[in-house]
Amino acid sequence: MIIGFISLGLGVLGIILPLLPTTPLLLLASFCFVKGSERFERWFKGTSIYKRHLESFVRERSMTLKQKLTILLFADAMIAIAFIMVDSFLVRIILLLIVAYKYYYFFTKIKTIPVISADTGKRQES
């Protein structure tokens, strides 16, 4: 539950700060709440943050291009740190395969949806 609330707090900060990835942190919070408490799971799924940032992904397995790229680039930065710190050739190859698979999965298994305009409520291309 503690990890869930920390992830939720960082995810909310990610809405404001472009350096923090909102969607993965909120997904982690959701996962923690599902595993930790049915009451907190219901509460979290009822929040506007969940509905705005995660509901379409959970329901339709879809994301906007911006959401996908934010998650992928943040993950790439974390993998790059490991890549630089490791001396093993085999581990570096495995990290590169993880990066390749990650892009494959995001662009073939998760549907890309257009951004919905806050002004008109209609979808617009991003």
Sequence and secondary structure as in RCSB ss.txt:
>XXXX:A:sequence
MIIGFISLGLGVLGIILPLLPTTPLLLLASFCFVKGSERFERWFKGTSIYKRHLESFVRERSMTLKQKLTILLFA
DAMIAIAFIMVDSFLVRIILLLIVAYKYYYFFTKIKTIPVISADTGKRQES
>XXXX:A:secstr
 HHHHHHHHHHHHHHH TTS HHHHHHHHHHHHHHH HHHHHHHHTSHHHHHHTHHHHHHSEEEHHHHHHHHHHH
HHHHHHHHHH   HHHHHHHHHHHHHHHHHHHHTSEEE EE TTT  EE  
